[in-house]
Amino acid sequence: MKTQAFISVFKIRIDKLRKSIKLELEKTKSERRRETLKSWIRDIKKLQKVIDEAKRENTCPHCGGELD
């Protein structure tokens, strides 16, 4: 079972990465750092996967409701 303590930290990190991506996409195409954008997107996907797995583990097996 994964710990629930870091979920809020991961969500904040995802929000910061999304803002960074938006700022980077406002630049002209020639000025964008393509490799950096790709790594940010990979990080967001990994963090979102961890959050989704933790949510799945924290649900009731009978009704699907969230456990405290």
C-alpha positions in Angstrom: 0.0 0.0 0.0 1.4 3.4 -1.0 1.4 6.2 1.5 -1.2 8.9 1.1 1.0 11.6 2.7 2.8 12.7 -0.5 -0.3 13.0 -2.8 -0.8 16.7 -2.1 2.9 17.3 -2.8 2.6 15.5 -6.1 -0.5 17.5 -7.1 1.3 20.8 -6.4 4.2 19.6 -8.5 1.9 18.7 -11.4 0.3 22.2 -11.2 3.7 23.9 -11.3 4.8 21.8 -14.2 1.7 22.6 -16.1 2.2 26.3 -15.6 5.8 25.9 -16.8 4.6 24.1 -19.9 2.1 26.9 -20.6 4.8 29.5 -20.3 7.1 27.6 -22.6 4.4 27.1 -25.2 3.8 30.8 -25.3 7.3 31.2 -26.8 7.9 31.0 -30.5 8.5 27.6 -31.8 12.2 28.2 -32.5 12.8 29.4 -28.9 11.1 26.4 -27.1 13.2 23.9 -25.3 11.8 20.7 -26.8 13.7 18.3 -24.6 12.7 20.1 -21.5 9.1 20.1 -22.5 9.2 16.4 -23.1 10.8 15.7 -19.7 8.1 17.8 -18.0 5.3 15.9 -19.8 6.9 12.6 -18.8 7.1 13.8 -15.2 3.5 14.8 -15.2 2.4 11.4 -16.5 4.4 9.5 -13.9 3.1 11.6 -11.0 -0.5 11.3 -12.3 -0.1 7.6 -12.5 1.1 7.4 -8.9 -1.8 9.6 -7.8 -4.3 7.4 -9.6 -2.8 4.2 -8.2 -3.0 5.6 -4.7 -6.6 6.6 -5.2 -7.5 3.1 -6.4 -5.9 1.5 -3.4 -7.7 3.9 -1.1 -11.3 2.8 -2.1 -13.7 0.4 -0.6 -13.7 -2.9 -2.4 -17.5 -3.3 -2.0 -19.0 0.1 -2.9 -16.0 1.9 -4.4 -16.3 4.8 -2.0 -13.2 6.6 -0.7 -11.8 5.5 2.6 -10.5 7.9 5.2 
